[in-house]
Amino acid sequence: IDSGSSVSCNTSNHGASGQNYKLPKFEIRKFDGDLKEWLGIWSQFQKIHEDSSIHDSDKFQYLVQTMTPNTRAAKLVNSYPQSADNYHLVIAALQDRFGDKILLTEVYVRQLLKLVIRNAERPRNITLSTMYDEIESELRALETLGVSCEQSAAFLYPLVESSLSEDIIRVWQRSTISGYTD
């Protein structure tokens, strides 16, 4: 891990034939406190967090470098003196503030609601494929949080259907996918 101005990882791997190859360095994205970004940021930083060969004081420094300066998240991290003893406290505070599964689930459900409401108000401004992609994205985030498709279908299906035009609903009802044959 570089100790420069950004947190980078350089990993070696073994190919299928046993050859060593070096993967390029990547920079961990900066976190500004946007709840929708937490899953991706934590997924990247978790490798550093769980690495027992890195001292907690160094992990704290990498965490500081991961924060976007002068943001809510950076202010939280910087409110703790940078020491090994405080590292686990600041991680717990970050997870409590930004990684709470119930809160994140609410965020992604609200995103779905915004999408549906936006489409219901201005149905011609979004294509069906774009709407599908956006819904899928939010559903994948919910699945990451442990919300199954079956659980979200109970509220999502009527919402999405209510935002579609009558023409699209008729076409869908005529399709064999929906179970209608007439």
C-alpha positions in Angstrom: 0.0 0.0 0.0 1.4 3.4 -1.0 1.8 6.0 1.7 1.4 8.8 -0.8 -1.5 11.3 -0.9 -4.0 8.6 -1.8 -4.6 5.1 -0.7 -3.6 2.6 -3.4 -3.4 -1.1 -3.5 -1.0 -3.1 -5.6 -1.8 -6.8 -5.7 -0.1 -9.8 -7.2 -2.1 -12.8 -8.3 -1.5 -16.2 -9.7 -3.0 -17.0 -13.1 -4.7 -20.3 -14.0 -1.3 -21.7 -15.2 0.4 -20.7 -12.0 2.1 -17.6 -13.5 2.5 -14.5 -11.4 1.1 -11.3 -12.7 0.8 -7.9 -11.2 -2.5 -6.1 -11.2 -2.4 -2.3 -11.6 -2.7 -0.1 -8.6 -6.1 1.4 -7.9 -7.0 4.4 -5.9 -9.7 3.9 -3.3 -12.6 6.3 -4.0 -13.1 9.2 -1.6 -16.0 9.1 0.8 -18.0 12.3 1.3 -20.8 11.0 3.5 -23.3 10.2 0.8 -25.1 7.1 2.2 -25.5 5.7 -1.3 -21.7 5.5 -1.6 -21.1 3.7 1.7 -21.4 0.1 0.4 -18.8 0.6 -2.3 -16.4 2.5 0.0 -16.6 0.0 2.8 -16.2 -2.9 0.4 -12.9 -1.3 -0.8 -11.7 -0.3 2.7 -12.7 -3.5 4.4 -9.6 -5.2 2.9 -7.4 -2.7 4.7 -9.5 -3.0 7.8 -9.2 -6.8 8.0 -5.5 -6.9 7.2 -3.8 -8.0 10.4 -0.3 -7.1 9.0 -1.2 -3.4 9.0 -1.0 -1.6 12.3 -4.1 0.1 13.5 -2.5 3.5 13.5 -1.6 3.1 9.8 -5.2 1.9 9.1 -6.4 5.1 10.7 -4.1 7.1 8.4 -5.5 5.3 5.3 -9.0 5.9 6.6 -8.3 9.7 6.9 -7.0 9.7 3.3 -10.1 8.0 2.1 -12.3 10.8 3.3 -13.2 13.8 1.2 -11.9 16.8 3.1 -14.4 19.1 4.8 -17.3 16.7 4.5 -19.5 15.2 7.2 -17.6 11.9 7.0 -14.2 13.6 7.2 -15.3 15.7 10.2 -16.5 12.6 12.0 -13.2 10.8 11.3 -11.1 13.8 12.3 -13.0 14.3 15.5 -11.1 11.3 16.9 -7.4 11.7 17.7 -5.4 9.6 15.3 -4.2 6.7 17.4 -4.3 3.0 17.3 -6.6 2.9 20.3 -9.2 5.2 18.5 -9.1 3.3 15.1 -11.8 0.8 16.1 -13.9 3.5 17.7 -13.9 5.6 14.5 -14.8 2.5 12.4 -17.7 1.8 14.7 -18.8 5.4 14.5 -18.7 5.3 10.7 -20.6 2.1 10.5 -23.1 3.4 12.9 -23.6 6.6 11.0 -23.3 5.5 7.4 -23.5 1.7 7.4 -26.7 1.0 9.3 -28.6 -1.6 7.2 -32.0 -0.3 8.1 -31.0 3.3 7.2 -29.4 2.2 4.0 -32.5 0.1 3.1 -34.6 3.2 3.6 -32.3 5.2 1.3 -32.5 2.7 -1.5 -36.3 2.3 -1.2 -36.6 6.1 -1.3 -34.5 6.1 -4.5 -37.0 3.6 -6.0 -39.9 5.8 -4.9 -38.3 8.9 -6.5 -37.8 7.0 -9.7 -41.4 5.8 -9.9 -42.8 9.2 -8.9 -40.6 11.0 -11.4 -41.8 8.6 -14.1 -45.5 9.0 -13.1 -45.2 12.8 -13.3 -43.3 12.9 -16.6 -43.7 9.5 -18.2 -42.2 10.5 -21.6 -38.9 11.7 -20.1 -37.5 8.3 -19.3 -37.3 5.3 -21.5 -38.5 1.9 -20.3 -35.0 0.4 -20.6 -33.5 3.3 -18.5 -36.2 2.8 -15.9 -35.5 -0.9 -15.8 -31.7 -0.3 -15.4 -32.3 2.2 -12.6 -34.7 -0.2 -10.8 -32.3 -3.1 -11.2 -29.4 -1.0 -9.7 -31.4 -0.1 -6.6 -32.6 -3.7 -6.2 -29.0 -5.0 -6.4 -28.1 -2.5 -3.6 -31.1 -3.8 -1.5 -30.0 -7.4 -2.1 -26.5 -6.5 -0.9 -28.2 -5.3 2.3 -30.1 -8.6 2.6 -33.5 -7.5 1.1 -34.6 -10.3 -1.3 -36.4 -9.7 -4.5 -39.4 -11.5 -3.1 -39.5 -9.0 -0.2 -39.2 -5.9 -2.4 -41.7 -7.3 -5.1 -44.6 -6.8 -2.7 -44.3 -3.1 -2.7 -42.3 -2.5 -5.9 -44.6 -4.2 -8.4 -47.7 -2.0 -7.8 -45.5 1.2 -7.6 -43.8 0.5 -10.9 -47.0 -0.6 -12.6 -48.8 2.6 -11.5 -46.1 4.7 -13.1 -46.3 3.0 -16.5 -48.4 4.3 -19.4 -51.5 2.4 -20.3 -50.0 1.3 -23.6 -47.1 -0.3 -21.9 -49.3 -2.1 -19.4 -51.5 -3.4 -22.2 -48.5 -4.8 -24.1 -47.2 -6.3 -20.9 -50.5 -7.9 -20.1 -50.6 -9.5 -23.6 -47.2 -11.0 -23.3 -46.7 -14.6 -22.3 -44.4 -13.5 -19.6 -47.3 -12.1 -17.6 -49.3 -15.3 -18.0 -52.0 -13.6 -20.2 -52.8 -15.3 -23.5 -55.5 -13.1 -25.1 
